[in-house]
């Protein structure tokens, strides 16, 4: 692997594939029924208990308007690092249709596809190996998950004086 290559994960979600840096995925596990959160939006089925943390589960497909519901027969859960710097929510989880796949990406293998409008929490769309894939806005996604799961969660782990 050269310096210009990045190890990534292709996460199959209903209606699309997401491209994430491999370093953001902490673990992939079998789907378990989450604990519902009162008043949560439909794209957040609930919270999962994982390694002692309450982790919000996000249906990216429902959030981005790619699907109205999820099929859970082969579903997996991708635990991802929340890069928002909040000690209360260091992780969030993404609902995946099946097992994610590792891939190596380099700049020559990507072609950005311009979009007039992007769905919520989508940073961009690229062509990878002759397929359109979405690059999620992980920062926005984590903030949306934190707000839906815990309400007004501070944006960082720093406590105001």
Secondary structure by P-SEA (a helix, b strand, c coil): ccccbbbbbbbbcccbbbbbcccccccccccccccccccccccccbbbbccccbbbbbcccccccccccccccbbbbbbcccccccccccbbbbbbccbbbbbbbccccbbbbbbcccccccccccccccbbbbbcaaaaaaaaaaaaccccccccccccc
